[in-house]
Amino acid sequence: YPVADTLGGLVGAFAIASALVRQKTSGEGAFLDVSMLECTLSALGWPVSNYLTAGIDPMPMGNENMTAAPSGAFRTGDGLINIAANKQEQFVALCRLIGRPELASDIRYAERETRKRNRAALKVEIEDALAGASAAAWEETLNRAGVPAGRVLTIPQVLAEPQVLERQVTAHFDDVAGMDKPLTVLRGGFMVDGEAPLPTKPPPALGEHMSEVFADLPPHARTKARA
């Protein structure tokens, strides 16, 4: 998805809010310059920090987490599950729960650094054991034991999640001009005073607010804008 565009919008909104606070407290305005490139770099977090502080140049690893193993996406008997058994006690618990307790004492996997070096072989062992049940079943079993894990959901699945439904993440409009069916849109990812700030109107049609936007412009500027 367009991560740079999304992060640019989020950082831009935060910068505007910060500038408004400064204006209210000091009376000074601000000229804001938001770079999508810089926003994306700041979101990289530890990969950039590792390079700047230790000279470690991260390599592409797909869904794996370079800082620990087993940590990433794993195939199960039905669907993918993301497991982050980063701590030693979590790894030991994982091995016990999947019926492979001997992996925790295997010299290749006994310590965090050896697991990272042998992550490919370890992943084969874990996926072989996970094949006995679905991602949903493993998610419940692992989380109950304190091992961070979560199913990899499709868009329809995540939209049907109880949390998403309870918090009204989507808004529905039954009668939308130019459409022959209802329209559902996403709201922002936050709540205000315990309430979901739902949009009150559907997205506008192309040019719907043209006259309203240009109404306060002088005639010559209005002509240039329309051109």
N, C-alpha and C positions, 0 to 999 in steps of 0.2 A: 504494500500500500504506500501512498505518497508520504513517507515519514517526515521528510524535510518540510513539506507544506504544512503538515499537522503540527509539528513542533514549532515551526515559525509562527503559526497562529497563536499557539499557547503562550510562547515567550512574548509575542507582541502584546497580547492581552495583559500579561503580568507587568510588562514594561509600562503600559499605559496606566494601570492601576497604581504602580509605584510613583509615576510622574504626578498623578492626581493627588496622592498623599503629600508629596513634596510641595506641590502648588498650594495645598490647603494650609500646610504648616509654615511655609516660608514665603509664599506669594510668588515664587519663581516658577516659570514654565520650563519646558524641556524639549529639546529636539531629539527624537528617538530614531535610532538606526538599527533595525533588526535584520540580521543576516541568517538566512536559512542554513547556510553552510556552517556557521558558527554555532547555531542552535543544535545542529546534528552532532557536531564535535563534542559539545558539552554533555549531550545525552549518552555518549559512548562510555563515560565514566571510567571504570577501572582499566579497560584496554588502553586508553590514552594515558592514564596515570602510570600504568606499568611501563609503558614505553618511555615516558618522560623521566621517571624516577629510577628505573632499573634497566632501561635499554631493551626490554622484551618486546619483540615485534610479533603481535598475535597473528596466527594463521587461521584461515577459514576452517571451521570444524563442524559445519552443519548445525545440528541441534545440540551438540555437545557443549558442556561448560568447561572451559579450559582450567578453571581454578580447582575443580574437584571431579572425582569419579567414584561411584556412578552418579552422574548428574546430567540429565538430558531426556530425550524422548525414546521410549522403548515400545516395541511391538508386544501385544498381548494376544490372547485367544480371540479377542474382538475389540479392535481399535488400538489407538496409541495412548500411552500414558507418560506424562512427564514426571520423573522421579528426581528429587534433589537430596540424596542421602550423603550430605557433605560432611557431617560429623561422624566420628568413629562409632558412637553408640547408635546412630541412625543406620549405618552400614551393617553393623552386627544384627540389629533388629530386622533389617531388610532380608539378610541371609536366612535368618530363622523363619521369617514369615513365608518366604517362597520355598521353604523346604530344603535349603542348601546351606545349613549352618557351617559346613566345612570350608566354605569360601572365605569366611572371616579369618580363618587361621592359615589359609594358603599363603605361602611366602610371597606370591605374586600380588596378592591383594590385601595383605595384613595391615599395611600402613597407607596413609593418604598418598604419599608420593609414588609408592610402588603401584597403587591402583591407577594413578594417572598415566604411568608409563605402560601399563598393560590394559588400558581401558577397552581396547577392541576385543580382546579375549574375554574380559569380564562381561562385556555387553552380550556376547554370545551366550555365556552361561546364564545370565539373568533372563534374557529373552526366552531361552529354552524353558525355564521354570515358569515364566509368566504366561506361557502359551496355555496353561491349564485353566485359565479363567479370563473373564472379560476385563476391560479397562475399568469399567464401573465398579466391579467387585473388588479389584485390587485397590482402587482409590479409597474405598471405605475401609478395607483391611489395614492398609498402610497408614492412613491418617489417624485411625483409632490408636495405633501404636506409636504415634509421634514421628512418623516418617513422612516428610512433605511429598505429596504426590497429587496429581490432578489429571483428569482425562483431557485429551486434545479434542476440543469440541468443534463441530461445524457451526456455521453461522445460524442455521435453523435451530440447532441444539442449544446454543448459548442464549438465543432469544427466548427460548422456552424454559429457561432455568427459573426456578421459584424466586431467586433473589432479583433477577431482572424484571420479572412480572410484578413482584411486590413493590419495587422501587420505581415503577412506571418509567422505565428507560425509553419507551416509545410513546408517541402521541398519534392519534388516529383522526382523520378527517373524512367524513362520509361524502360530502358534496364539494368537489373541487372542480372549478371551471376548466374545461378542456380535457377532463379525464372521465372515462366511462366506468371507473371503479374507485373504491375508497383508497386513500393514500395514508401510508404509515411512515413516520419520520423519527429519527433519533433526536433526543434532547442532549444537552450538555451533561457531562459526567459528574454532576454535583447536585446536592440538595441545599435548600435555604430554610433554616429554622424548621427542619424536619419535613419540609414539603418539596416535591419535585417541581422545578420551574418549567412547566410545560409550555410549548409554543401555543399561542392563541389563534394563529392564522397559518394556513398552509403556505408553502413557498409561492412567491408571485409568478405569474406568467411573464414571458419575455416582454419587457417594455411596459408592464402594468402600472408602474409608479413613475413613469417618465415625466408626466406633467407635474406631479407633486415634487419631484426632485429638482426640476428646473424652474419651478414657480418663482423663486426668490432671486434668480439670476437676472442681471440686466439684459435687455433684448439682444445686444451684440454678442454677449457671452453665451446666451442661449442658442443662438444660431451656430456658433462655433462648436458648441457641445454636441448639438444634433448632427452636425456634419461629421 
